[in-house]
Amino acid sequence: MTNWEDELQEYSYLWEDDHWVILSRYDPEIQRTRSLIFDTSTGMALIIENNELAEILKSEMKRRGCRVMDPDSLDLNEFSFDFEDQDS
């Protein structure tokens, strides 16, 4: 296994549990989409400090059928979303 395969294995719960999604929103100021990995059962984001790993995880989540959602489509008014740390 490669290092990324090992890492993916450690994070396999992201696509094995159906409450993990990718929240995604277009940011017109920077003219690109920002996204983050989000647990809909707890209302918490998973912050991955390694940007390359974060992108690989989001790609793998999409490949395995995880939902990509706009934060506005969730009924999570009590949560505030900061997309600054998790660019896509």
C-alpha positions as CSV (number, residue, x, y, z in Angstrom):
1,M,0.0,0.0,0.0
2,T,1.1,3.6,-0.6
3,N,1.0,6.2,2.1
4,W,-2.2,7.6,0.7
5,E,-3.8,4.2,0.7
6,D,-2.9,3.9,4.4
7,E,-4.3,7.3,5.1
8,L,-7.5,6.5,3.2
9,Q,-7.9,3.3,5.2
10,E,-7.7,5.4,8.4
11,Y,-10.5,7.7,7.2
12,S,-12.8,5.0,5.7
13,Y,-15.5,5.8,8.2
14,L,-16.2,8.9,6.1
15,W,-17.7,6.8,3.3
16,E,-18.9,3.9,5.5
17,D,-21.1,6.1,7.7
18,D,-23.9,7.9,5.9
19,H,-23.9,11.0,8.0
20,W,-20.6,12.3,6.6
21,V,-21.1,14.8,3.6
22,I,-19.1,17.4,1.7
23,L,-20.5,20.8,2.2
24,S,-19.7,22.9,-0.9
25,R,-20.4,26.5,-1.8
26,Y,-19.2,28.8,-4.6
27,D,-17.4,31.8,-3.4
28,P,-17.7,34.7,-5.9
29,E,-15.0,36.7,-4.2
30,I,-12.3,34.2,-5.2
31,Q,-14.3,32.7,-8.1
32,R,-14.0,29.1,-6.9
33,T,-15.8,26.5,-4.8
34,R,-14.9,26.0,-1.2
35,S,-15.8,22.8,0.6
36,L,-15.4,20.9,3.9
37,I,-16.1,17.5,5.2
38,F,-19.0,17.7,7.6
39,D,-20.7,15.3,10.1
40,T,-24.5,15.8,9.9
41,S,-25.1,13.9,13.1
42,T,-22.9,16.1,15.2
43,G,-22.8,19.4,13.2
44,M,-19.0,19.3,13.3
45,A,-16.5,19.8,10.4
46,L,-13.5,17.5,10.0
47,I,-10.5,19.8,9.6
48,I,-7.7,18.1,7.6
49,E,-4.5,20.3,7.9
50,N,-2.8,18.6,5.0
51,N,-4.5,20.1,1.9
52,E,-3.4,17.3,-0.4
53,L,-4.9,14.7,1.9
54,A,-8.1,16.7,2.3
55,E,-8.5,16.8,-1.5
56,I,-7.8,13.1,-1.8
57,L,-10.3,12.3,0.9
58,K,-13.0,14.5,-0.7
59,S,-12.3,12.8,-4.1
60,E,-12.6,9.4,-2.5
61,M,-15.8,10.4,-0.7
62,K,-17.3,11.5,-4.0
63,R,-16.1,8.3,-5.7
64,R,-17.8,6.2,-3.1
65,G,-21.1,8.1,-3.4
66,C,-21.0,10.5,-0.4
67,R,-23.4,13.4,-0.8
68,V,-22.1,16.8,-1.8
69,M,-24.5,19.5,-0.4
70,D,-24.9,23.2,-0.1
71,P,-24.9,24.2,3.6
72,D,-28.2,26.0,3.0
73,S,-29.9,22.7,2.1
74,L,-29.4,21.5,5.6
75,D,-31.6,22.6,8.5
76,L,-28.6,23.5,10.7
77,N,-29.4,27.1,11.6
78,E,-27.6,26.8,14.9
79,F,-24.3,26.1,13.1
80,S,-22.0,28.7,11.6
81,F,-19.8,27.6,8.6
82,D,-16.4,29.0,8.0
83,F,-15.0,27.8,4.7
84,E,-11.8,29.7,5.0
85,D,-9.7,26.7,6.3
86,Q,-10.9,24.0,3.9
87,D,-10.5,25.2,0.3
88,S,-11.2,22.9,-2.5
